[in-house]
Amino acid sequence: MDHSRVPVLEALQEFRRRGDVVFGPPGHKQGRGVDPRVAEIVGMDVFRSDVLSLNGLDDRRQSQGVLSQAQDLMADAVGAEQAFFSTCGSSLSVKTAMLAVAGPGEKLLLSRNAHKSVISAVVVNGVEPIWVHPKFDRERHIAHPPEPDDVRRRLREHPDAKGMLLISPTDWGTCADIRGVARACHEFDVPLIVDEAWGAHLPFHSELPAWGMHAEADLVVTSVHKMGGAIEQSSVFHLQYDRISPEVLKQREDLLGTTSASTLVYATLDGWRRQMVEHGHDLLDVALRRAERVRAAAGDLPGLRPMGGEIVDEGLAADFDPLKIVIDVRELGISGMQAAEWLRAERHVDVGGSDSCRLSASITHADDDETEKVLLDALRALVDRADTIERRPPVHLPEPSDLELEQAMLPREAFFAEVDHVPAEQAAGRVAAEMISPYPPGVPAIAPGEVITAEVLDYLRSGVEHGVLIPDAADPSVKTLRVVARR
């Protein structure tokens, strides 16, 4: 295929050339009505490019097939049979993917280290989750993806399961043996969905971890805004084989997706695909060498412990994304959250994620020598000034087994049940009616339908005292919890 073509961008350019006057949405009419004070900050071109696909980039009959051409080019670029763009982010795309495989009341295997969007999908879709627990790293206090034998065992226990959802890479860059998990699923003739939100760049360089389509997954969801070059909410479904019907996937997406899709998202997805096909290997090669330098330099600083290939050597993960710079800061006497706050306040450096143990910074093709220097200078300053950062009460990290809670009710049933609000001191032994997700990374410590334990409550409450954010709880202070009422 001709990857110099960018159908959405070309149609947008032609729309501007024609000078169409639009009498439909959006109401700002390509910037004519925008408040100049807004345009001064975000730029007028944002509004000039905000055009409906229907009766804008394409006619009422969509005869030019602008979007379908762009999607075909994307599929060809990454080795998928079909690709579909989504403008609602991968949080919604994952919900759609799950619903394309399992309907209400049907079983679906899920990694328990899943982002809250996956648990939300369980509530919305009404599927019965069959949890596959991750491989827990005690030393680093981090969850790595489950292994193929874990998946195979759960499929033997639940032969009526409709498929599996796997998260790889994780927020911290550790990767599953996707091919091994896919083959385990295919032994039972069920599909594997991979939530590869952090992996849109993986098809374009051989030194990166295996890309889900190349590793025999049936459906892969990516967030191109995370490690790629498209704007926020840019998501793509990639599909192959015949275990998931493209027709069903499209209908489920139509059920959940927006009818006012953003041309800005489509256009930037289209342009990023062209950039990666034409220049991706060279751009990522530079990024990989840059990440090597950053990781080595950070490792030379006292109190910082970057994570790298040793997690593979230790058998904890099948692979890791070297563009994720994950640094344990506990030897500095502070948490990753404190380190992230200090870097933002004192050095104007915003890292990608942090928790009680570590912080992470993503290196992409967009970084250059200046951003590399800024990051390393900021880390050196953090080490030099760590003893000036106020010490906070420690987070009581639970044992791995304490995070494997009993599922007493289906998440959907618990979420919509009658509830009581009880003090935290009285919540142990009760069934949760809400999600409680320390953020970041946003993996629920408690999901609806799980039995709350004293150990997890201690972890959450000590986390809040330390400064952990829990935005999805009804009471973010976790002084009270929503539990299923006893009637």
Long-range contacts (C-beta under 8 A, 24 or more apart in sequence): 1-72, 1-73, 1-76, 3-73, 3-76, 3-77, 3-273, 3-274, 3-277, 3-278, 4-274, 4-278, 5-69, 5-73, 5-274, 6-70, 6-267, 6-270, 6-271, 6-273, 6-274, 7-66, 7-67, 7-69, 7-70, 7-73, 7-270, 8-57, 8-66, 8-67, 8-70, 8-263, 8-266, 8-267, 8-269, 8-270, 9-267, 9-270, 9-271, 11-57, 11-58, 11-64, 11-66, 12-49, 12-51, 12-57, 12-263, 12-267, 15-51, 15-56, 15-57, 16-48, 20-56, 22-51, 22-52, 22-55, 22-56, 24-52, 24-55, 25-52, 25-260, 26-50, 26-52, 46-264, 49-263, 49-264, 49-267, 50-262, 50-263, 50-264, 51-263, 52-260, 52-263, 53-261, 53-263, 53-266, 56-263, 57-263, 67-266, 70-266, 70-269, 70-270, 70-273, 73-270, 73-273, 73-274, 74-236, 74-269, 74-270, 74-273, 75-238, 77-203, 77-273, 77-276, 77-277, 78-203, 78-211, 78-213, 78-238, 79-203, 79-211, 79-213, 79-214, 80-213, 80-220, 80-238, 80-239, 80-240, 81-239, 81-240, 81-241, 82-238, 82-239, 82-240, 82-246, 83-236, 83-237, 83-238, 83-239, 84-236, 84-237, 84-239, 84-249, 84-250, 84-253, 85-234, 85-235, 85-236, 85-261, 85-265, 85-266, 85-269, 86-235, 86-236, 86-237, 86-253, 86-257, 87-233, 87-234, 87-235, 87-257, 87-258, 87-261, 87-262, 87-265, 87-266, 88-233, 88-235, 88-256, 88-257, 88-258, 89-223, 89-225, 89-232, 89-233, 89-234, 89-235, 90-117, 90-195, 90-197, 90-221, 90-222, 90-223, 90-235, 91-115, 91-117, 91-120, 92-117, 92-235, 92-256, 92-257, 93-221, 93-235, 93-236, 93-237, 93-253, 94-118, 94-121, 94-165, 94-193, 94-195, 94-197, 94-221, 95-120, 95-121, 95-124, 95-125, 95-256, 96-237, 96-249, 96-252, 96-253, 96-255, 96-256, 96-257, 97-165, 97-193, 97-195, 97-219, 97-221, 97-237, 97-249, 98-122, 98-125, 98-127, 98-165, 98-193, 99-125, 99-252, 99-255, 99-256, 100-219, 100-244, 100-245, 100-248, 100-249, 100-252, 101-162, 101-163, 101-191, 101-193, 101-219, 101-244, 102-127, 102-161, 102-162, 102-163, 103-127, 104-412, 106-160, 106-162, 107-158, 107-160, 107-161, 107-162, 108-161, 108-162, 108-163, 108-164, 108-165, 109-151, 109-154, 109-155, 109-158, 109-161, 109-163, 109-164, 109-165, 110-164, 110-165, 111-145, 111-146, 111-165, 111-166, 111-167, 112-404, 113-143, 113-145, 113-167, 113-170, 113-443, 114-165, 114-167, 114-195, 114-443, 115-167, 115-171, 115-195, 115-197, 115-441, 115-442, 115-443, 116-435, 116-437, 116-442, 116-443, 116-444, 116-472, 117-442, 118-165, 118-167, 118-195, 119-411, 119-435, 119-444, 119-447, 119-448, 120-435, 122-411, 122-412, 122-447, 123-411, 123-412, 123-415, 123-448, 124-412, 125-412, 126-410, 126-412, 128-410, 129-407, 129-411, 130-154, 130-157, 130-158, 130-161, 131-404, 131-407, 132-164, 133-404, 135-316, 135-317, 136-400, 136-403, 137-311, 137-316, 138-400, 140-307, 140-311, 140-328, 140-357, 140-358, 141-356, 141-357, 141-397, 142-172, 142-174, 142-357, 142-358, 143-170, 143-443, 144-170, 144-174, 144-311, 144-316, 144-317, 145-170, 145-174, 145-175, 145-176, 145-177, 145-317, 145-318, 146-176, 146-181, 147-176, 147-177, 147-180, 147-181, 148-177, 148-180, 148-181, 148-183, 148-184, 149-184, 151-181, 151-184, 151-185, 152-184, 152-187, 155-184, 155-185, 155-187, 155-188, 155-190, 159-188, 161-188, 161-190, 162-190, 163-190, 163-191, 163-192, 163-193, 163-218, 163-243, 164-190, 164-191, 164-192, 164-193, 165-193, 165-194, 165-195, 166-192, 166-193, 166-194, 166-195, 166-217, 167-194, 167-195, 168-194, 168-195, 168-196, 168-199, 168-209, 168-212, 169-196, 169-198, 169-199, 169-209, 169-320, 169-321, 169-324, 170-198, 170-441, 171-198, 171-353, 171-360, 171-440, 171-441, 171-442, 171-443, 172-307, 172-324, 172-326, 172-353, 172-358, 172-360, 172-441, 173-198, 173-307, 173-320, 173-321, 173-322, 173-323, 173-324, 173-326, 173-360, 174-311, 174-316, 174-317, 174-319, 174-320, 175-209, 175-210, 175-317, 175-318, 175-319, 175-320, 175-321, 176-317, 176-318, 177-318, 178-210, 178-212, 178-215, 178-216, 178-217, 178-318, 179-210, 179-215, 179-216, 180-318, 182-215, 182-216, 182-217, 182-218, 183-216, 185-218, 186-216, 189-243, 190-243, 191-218, 191-219, 191-241, 191-243, 191-244, 192-216, 192-217, 192-218, 192-219, 193-217, 193-218, 193-219, 193-220, 193-221, 194-219, 194-220, 194-221, 195-221, 196-220, 196-221, 196-222, 197-221, 197-222, 197-223, 197-226, 197-235, 198-223, 198-226, 198-227, 198-321, 198-324, 199-227, 199-321, 200-224, 200-226, 200-227, 200-228, 200-236, 201-227, 201-228, 201-276, 201-280, 201-284, 201-323, 201-364, 201-365, 202-321, 203-276, 204-276, 204-277, 204-280, 204-281, 204-284, 205-280, 205-281, 205-284, 205-285, 205-288, 207-285, 207-288, 207-322, 208-284, 208-288, 208-321, 208-322, 208-323, 209-318, 209-319, 209-320, 209-321, 210-319, 212-238, 213-238, 213-240, 218-243, 218-244, 219-244, 219-249, 224-268, 224-269, 224-272, 226-362, 227-323, 227-362, 227-364, 228-272, 228-276, 228-364, 229-268, 229-271, 229-272, 229-275, 229-276, 229-365, 229-366, 230-265, 230-268, 230-269, 230-271, 230-272, 231-264, 231-265, 231-268, 233-262, 233-265, 234-265, 234-268, 234-269, 234-272, 236-269, 280-365, 283-365, 284-365, 286-365, 287-323, 287-363, 287-364, 287-365, 287-367, 288-322, 288-323, 290-363, 290-367, 290-372, 291-322, 291-323, 291-325, 291-363, 292-322, 293-372, 294-325, 294-361, 294-363, 294-372, 294-375, 294-376, 295-322, 295-325, 297-376, 297-379, 298-325, 298-327, 298-376, 298-379, 301-379, 301-380, 301-383, 302-331, 302-383, 303-329, 303-331, 303-332, 303-383, 303-386, 304-328, 304-329, 304-331, 304-332, 304-379, 304-383, 305-329, 305-331, 307-358, 323-362, 323-363, 323-364, 324-360, 324-361, 324-362, 324-363, 325-360, 325-361, 325-362, 325-363, 325-375, 326-358, 326-359, 326-360, 327-358, 327-359, 327-360, 327-361, 327-379, 328-357, 328-358, 329-357, 329-358, 329-359, 329-382, 329-386, 330-357, 330-358, 332-382, 332-383, 332-386, 333-386, 333-387, 333-391, 334-386, 334-389, 334-391, 335-392, 335-395, 335-466, 335-467, 337-466, 337-467, 337-468, 338-389, 338-392, 338-467, 339-382, 339-386, 339-389, 341-467, 342-382, 342-385, 342-389, 343-378, 343-382, 346-381, 346-385, 347-374, 347-377, 347-378, 347-381, 347-382, 349-374, 349-375, 349-378, 353-440, 353-441, 354-440, 355-438, 355-440, 355-441, 355-468, 356-395, 356-397, 356-463, 356-466, 356-468, 357-397, 392-465, 392-466, 392-467, 393-462, 393-465, 393-466, 394-462, 394-466, 395-459, 395-462, 395-463, 395-466, 395-468, 396-458, 396-459, 396-462, 397-459, 398-455, 398-456, 398-458, 398-459, 399-455, 402-453, 402-455, 402-456, 402-459, 403-445, 403-456, 405-446, 405-447, 405-450, 405-451, 405-452, 405-453, 405-456, 406-450, 406-451, 407-447, 407-449, 407-450, 407-451, 408-449, 408-450, 408-451, 409-448, 409-449, 409-484, 410-449, 411-447, 411-448, 411-449, 412-448, 413-449, 414-448, 414-449, 414-484, 415-448, 415-449, 417-484, 417-485, 418-484, 418-485, 418-487, 419-482, 419-483, 419-484, 419-485, 420-482, 420-483, 420-484, 420-485, 420-486, 421-474, 421-475, 421-480, 421-481, 421-482, 421-483, 422-480, 422-481, 422-483, 423-479, 423-480, 424-457, 424-461, 424-478, 424-479, 424-480, 424-481, 427-452, 427-457, 427-481, 427-483, 428-452, 428-453, 428-454, 428-457, 429-453, 430-481, 430-483, 430-484, 431-483, 431-484, 432-481, 432-482, 432-483, 432-484, 433-482, 433-483, 433-484, 434-472, 434-473, 434-474, 434-481, 434-482, 435-472, 435-473, 436-460, 436-470, 436-472, 436-473, 436-478, 436-481, 437-470, 437-471, 437-472, 437-473, 438-463, 438-468, 438-469, 438-470, 439-468, 439-469, 439-470, 439-471, 439-472, 444-472, 452-481, 452-483
